Amino acid sequence: MTAAVTRSRSGRNGLAQVVRAEWTKFRTVRGWVIGTVAAALMLVLFAALTGAGSVQHGAPRVPVGPGGEPVTDSFYFVHRPLAGDGSITVSVSALRSSIPRGLADLRPGVVPWSKAGLIIKQSTRQGSPYAAIMVTGGHGVRMQDDYVGDTAGLPGPVSAASPRWLRLDRSGDAITGRASADGTHWTTVGTVHVSGLGPTAQGGLFVASPPSVHGMGTSGSVSTAVFDDLRVQGSWAGGDWAGDQVGPESPSFSGYPPNTSGSVTGSAGRFTVTGAGDIAPAVRVTLPTGGTLGEILTGTFAALIAVIVVGALFITTEYRKKLIHVTLAASPKRIRVLVAKATVLGAVTFVAGLAGAAVAVRLGERLARANGVYIFPVTSSTELRVELGVAALLATASIIALSVGAVLRHSAGAVTTVIVAIVLPYILVAIPFMPASVANWLTRVTPAAAFAVQQTLVRYHQVSGVYTPYEGYYPLGPWAGLAVLAGYAVVSLAVAAVLLRRRDA
């Protein structure tokens, strides 16, 4: 402190000198250093506990698509081998879905992404490449490929009075999907190139019926489709059509409702097929056993409390011990002092948070995978973004605590205020039965929006799901969510700067 005052009186009180003086204060107070290190260790400790405590040895393998993403690949398949090029055509005159009403009763219902149509797939192995054209319960005709591709075709539902004709043509690895409302005038929905289809693929009819979403929950569904005028051309194998349930033991398949099962009846070009499941990217509602980086980094909650305490004490201690007069005497420009404190605190917290997050992610992932847990995959750039985001979240929260401490000049009051502002909304969002509208609002306008930096799950428009913060889906993007917290930091710093200038120390 004495050295800082001497330099100030010599006129050497620029921002760099004030930052150096604040850094000297910070590193010489053991409690502040310990608190910052503890925040980093909290990230690592919770990651280790999460990874070691999650055990799924012997669980069925999670199917993975051609792009490396987890997929749902369970549906009823009526198929024959296709050895080379060929085409298949059919009309669909009905697609009816049923949803459980009780323990055993089923009621008619609309499952928007129920599917019935034609598919050419490398094999019945889960995760194998494919292309399909289909009618859906609420999204008209679609052409989909390799789980993530989706192209819209003719709109409207199907019925006996308004059927849809569908056709798939294979030429090498190119598959073209066409649709017609009358069987005469055809519209090309799309052409896709399916890598790895192989010389002999499996092709035919399929029906899928994903879980029906109701509010914050889902229930299994089953759908039945009526196919007419089935025709094939090209190198199709002869014999009967085989009916199989693809992926009956998959962890992303919720199974059939009670007293139902997959089936196919009919012949001579007319078939009635009943199926359940889906062929689509896996999301949290269809793969609840999958882990995420956000779950590995649950220690962020405890680390936040630690950095909030340190941030508040970094300035309230000076008020409590009457040392603020010395600080302001060393640097009479009070805003410069506040900026210097924020710079030191933010930088130290960011470095500690980044180190803790980097170790936590790698340790937690390794332990979880060693225990048989499937972790939703992310790219290396996404993993780095999560680590940088967590570090920035902690640093920004500590600066807010510093600002509130300067406003209130009381440690307990500052810590309580910031914890309530940042942590309480996060706790509310973590309640499973919190309405989605409330949870999304809290993670848009409160400081809890910053937890979006941990988001790694992908929202797919062609998959109905429970897309809420509790499930790992935030309404704002990662950096947009962090920007909300940064906005609170800027406002709190501005208020602190005004009051620091106007008030007596």
N, C-alpha and C positions, 0 to 999 in steps of 0.2 A: 504494500500500500504506500509506504514512504517513497519508494522509488518512483511510483506512478505519479505522486504529487510533485516530486522534484522535476520530472520531465515536463509536466504540464506547465509549470511556472517558467520553464525555459522556452515555452512556445512550441514544444514538440508534442502537441496533443491532437495530431491528425487521427483519422479513423484507424489506420494501421496500428498506431501506438495504443489506442484505446482497446482495440481487439486483442492486442498482445497482453495488455494489463488484465483484461477479463479472462483470457485464457489462463494466465498465471493464477488468478483467483480460483478458477474452476479446478485445475489440476492439483492445487494444494489443499483443497477441502476433500478429505477422504470419503465422506459420506456421499458427495455428489458423484465422485468417480465410481464408487461401489454401486450406487444406484444405476448408473449407466451401464456398467458391466453386467449387473444383474438383469437388466432388460434384455440384453443379448443372450444371456444364459437361459432366461425364461423361454425364449424361442427354441433353443436347442433342447432343453429339458422336456417341454411339452411335445416336441416332435418325436423325441425318443420314446416317450410314454405312449404316444399315439401309434407309432409304428410297431412297438413291441407288444402293445395291448390288443392289436387287431389281428386275429388269427382266423384264417380261412383255408387251412390245409385240407386238401381233398375236395374242394369246391369244384364244380364243373368249369371247364375252360370257357373263358369269355370269347365269343367269336369276334374276329377282327377282319375288317373289310380290306379291299385292295389298297386303300389309301392309308392303312394303319390305324383307322379309327375303330372303336368298338361298335358293334352293330347288333341289331335284332334281326335274326334270320330264322324265323320259325313260321311256317305256313303249311297249308295242305296243298300238295303238289300231285297233279295227275299228269304223268309224263311218259315219254318215249325217248330213246336216243336219236339224235340227229347227227349223222356222220357226214359233215360237210355242209354245203349250202342247201337252203330250202326255205319254205314259208309255211305259215300256219294262220288260219282264219277262223273266226267264230263270231257269233252274235251273242250278246248278253241281254236277256230280257227281264232279269230280276236280280236284285241284291238287297236282301233283308237281313237286318241285324237284331240281336236280342241281348239284353243286359239283365243281370241278376237283380231281382226285386227283393229277395229274401235269401234264406239259406239254400233254397232249392228252386224257387220260382223264377221264371224268366219273363220279361216283358219286352214287347217290341220297342225299339229305340233307334235313334240315328247315331251312328258312329262315323263322324265325318271322314276319317281316313281308312274306313274299311275298304278292302280292295278285292277285285275279281277281274281276271283277265288272262293274258298270255305272257309267258316268260320263257326265255332261252337262257340257260344257266350252265356254267362250266360243269357242275356236278351238284349232287345233293349235299355236299360238304358245306357246313356253315361258313360264311365269309367268302365263298367263291364268287367270282365276277358274274354279272348277269346284265340283261336288259329286259324290260317288261313294258307292256302297254296294258292299261287297266281302266275300268270304271271305278269310281269311288262313291262313298256314301254321301259326300257333301261338296266335293271339289271337281266334279265332272270327270272327263277323261284325262288321264295323265300318262306320260311316258317317263319311266324312271330307270336309272342304271347305276350300278355299283354303289347303291345305298344312299349316296348324297346327291346324285343328279336327279333333277325333277323338271319336267317341261309340261306346261298346261296344254290341253287339247280342247275338244268340244265340251261346252258347259252343259250343266243340267243332269238330273238323276235319270236312271233307267227304269223302265217299267214295261209291261207287256205291250202297252200302247206306244211306247217310245223306246225301243231297244237301241243298242249301239253295236255296230259291227267293228271288230278289231282285227288287225293283221300285223304280224311280224315277219319281216323278210331278212334272212341272213345271207350275206355275201362275204366270206372270209371273216374278218373280225368286225365288219360293219353290219349293224342291225338297224333297220328302218322300221319305225312304228307308224301305222296309219289307222285312221278312224273314219267311220261313216255313219250317217243317220238313216240311210236307206239301203245300204249294201251295194249301191251302184256308184255313187259319187263319193270319192275318197279324198280325205285331207291328210297330208303328211304331217304328223306331229313332230317328228324329229328323227335324226340319224345319229347314232353314237358308235364309237369304236371301242369295243370291249377287249382290252388286252388280256391275254391268257385264257381265252375261251377254249382253245384247243381244237383239234380236228373233230372230235366227237363230243357234243354237248347234250344236255338233257333239256327237252322243251315240252311245253304243253300248257295246261290250264292250272291256275292257282287261285286260292282264296285266302285272304288274311283279314284278321279282325283285331286291331290293337285294343288295349284297355280304354274304356270310356272314362273321360275326365269329368269329375263333378266337384267343383269348388277346389278344396285342398286335397282331394283324394281321387282314387281311381277304382274302377271295378272291371273285372274281366268281361269280355264280350265274345260272342260267336256270330258268324255271318254265313248265310247260305246264298249261293248264286245259281241261276239257271242258265246253262249254255246250250245254244242250238247251232245246227249246221256247221259242225266242226269239220274242217277240211285241211289237208296237208298236201304239199308238193315238195319234191326234192328227195333228198337222201334220208328219209325217215325210216326207222326200223319198223318191220311189220309186227303183228301180234296185238295183244290187248294193251290198253293203257294201264299203267301201274299207279296206284294211289298210295301216297306216303305222307306222313307228318314229318316235315323237316325240323330238326332241332328240338325234339320233345323234352330233352333234359337240359336245355340251355338255361343259364342263369338270367338271361334277358327275356325268357318266355314265362308268362304268368300262368300258363295252362288254360284248360277249358273250364267254363263254368260247370257246376255240378250237373250230372246227368246228361252231359253232352260230350261229343267227341267228333273228330274229323272223319269225313266219310265221302264217298262218291257212289252215286247210283246212276243207272242208265246205260245206253249203248246206241249204236247206229247214228252217231253224231249229236245226240242230245244227252246232256249230263246235268245232274244236280250235285253240287259240291258244297260241303260245309267245312269251314276252317276257322282257326283262331291264330293269334300271334300277329307278327308284322315282319316286313322286310324293309328295313330303314336304318338310319343311324340310331345308335343307342343314346338315350338321354337319361337323366337321373331317375325319372319315374320308372323306366324300363330296366335300369341297371342299378338298383339301390345299394348293391354290395360294393360298387366301385368307389374308390377313394379319390380325393382331389388334393391338390397342393394347399388349398385353403384349409382343409381339415388338418393337414400336417402342420400348418402354421397357426393352430389355435392358440399358441402361446403369445400371439400378437395382443390378445386381450390383457394378459398379465403384464406384458412388456409396456403396454400403453400406460397402465397405472404407475409403473415405475418411472417412466420418463415424465409423466405429468407431475409427479411429486418432485422430481429433480428440477424440472423447469420452474415450478412455483417457488421452490426454496432458493433458486439461484438469485432471485431478487428480494423475496420477502425476508430472507435471513439478514440482509443488509438493513432493512427497516427495523427488524426486531432487535438487532444488536447496535442500532444507531450508527452504522458505518456508511449509510448512504450519503451522509454529509461529506465524508472523505472522498468517496467516489466522485461526487459532483464538484468538489473542490479541485480534484485532479483534472476533470474535464467539464467545464461549465456548460458546454453544449449538451443539454440533457438528452435530446433526441439521438445524438451520436452515441451516447452511452447505451441507450436502449437498443439501437441498431447493432452495436458491438456485442452486447449480451446475446441478442438473437442470433447473430452470426456464429458466435462460438458455440452456443447451445445447439443450434441446428446442425452445424458441421459435426460436432462430436456425436450427437445422437444418430445422425445419418450413418456415419462410419460404423458405429457399434451395431446399429440395426442391420446394416448390409452384411456385416460379418456374421451376425447371429442368424439371419435369414438364409444366407448361403450354406452355412453348416447344417442348419435345421432341415432344409429341403433335401439335401443329399443324404443325411443320416436317416431322416424319417422315411424317405422313399426306399432306401435299402432295407431297413428293418421291416417295413410293411410288405414289400415284395418277398422277402425271405419268409414271411409268415403266410404267403399265399394270397395276399390281397392284390386285386387288380387296381392299378392307378390309372385314371383317365389320362391318356398321353398328351403331352404338350411339346411344342418345339423348344429348342434351346433358347430362342429369342423370347418366347413367352415365359419360360422359367426365369430368365434374367429380368424380364419386366416385372414379374411378381416380386422378386427379391429387391429390386430397386424401388418398387412401389411400397413395399412394407417399410423399408428404410425411410422413404420420404414421408409416409404416414406418421411414423414415430417422431421424426424430426419436426414436422408441422405441428403435431399435437403438443410437443414440448414448447414450441414457440407460443402457441395459444396459452399454455399454462403460465409462461413467463409474462405475457401481456396481462392476463387476468390478475396475476400476482402484483403487477405494478399498479393496477387499478384498485384492487382491494387492500393491498398492503397487509394481508393476513394469510398465513400459510394454509391453515385448515379451510378457510373460506374459499381460497383460490383452487385448491385441490378438489374440494367437493364440487364446486361449480363446473370445472372442466370435465370431471369424471361424469357428472350427470349429463352434460351436454354431448359428450362423445360416446361414452360407454353405455349409458342407459338406452339410447335408441338401438344400439347393437344388441343388447340383451332382449329388447322387445322383438326385434326382427328374428331372433333365434328361437322364439316360441313357435312350435310347429303349427299351431292352430290360429296364428295371427292372420287375419284376412289379407289376401294378396294386395288389395288396394291400399291398405294401411301400411303394409310392409314396403311396398314400392314408393309410397309417399315419403316414408321415413328415410329411405335410402336415396331419395332425390334431393331433399331440402335440408336435412340435418347433417351434422358432421359425420354421421355414420355412413354417408355416401362414399367416403374414402375407402371403405372396405371392398369396394369394387375392384381395387388393385389386385385382390387375390383371385378374381374371377378367371377361370380357365375353361369352363364348360361352354359348349357351343349350343346356341338355340337354333333349332331347325324348323322352318315354317311348315314342312311336310310331316311333322311329328307333333301330335297333341301331347302336351305334358303340363306339369305343374312348374311353371317357370317363375319361381319366387326367390327372393334372397335367401330364404331358409334352405332352399335346394341348391344354392350356389349360382343363381342367375339374377344379376342385378339390372335395374332399369337403365342405368348409365354405364357408359364404357369406363374402363379402368382409369384413364387419365382425366376424363370428365368428372368422375366421382372424386378423385383426388383434388381437382380444381375447386370443388365445393368446399372442401376442408381448407384449402389455401385461401379461399375468399373469406372464410371466418377468421383465419389468421391475420390477413391484411386488415380487416375491420378492427379486430381486437388490438392489433399493434397501433393503428391510427388513434383509437380511443386512448390507449395507454400513453401515447406520445403527447396528445393534447393535455391530458390530466397531469402528466409529469412536468410539463412546462408551466402550467397554471398554478399548481399547488406548491406549498412549501414542502421541502424534502421531509 
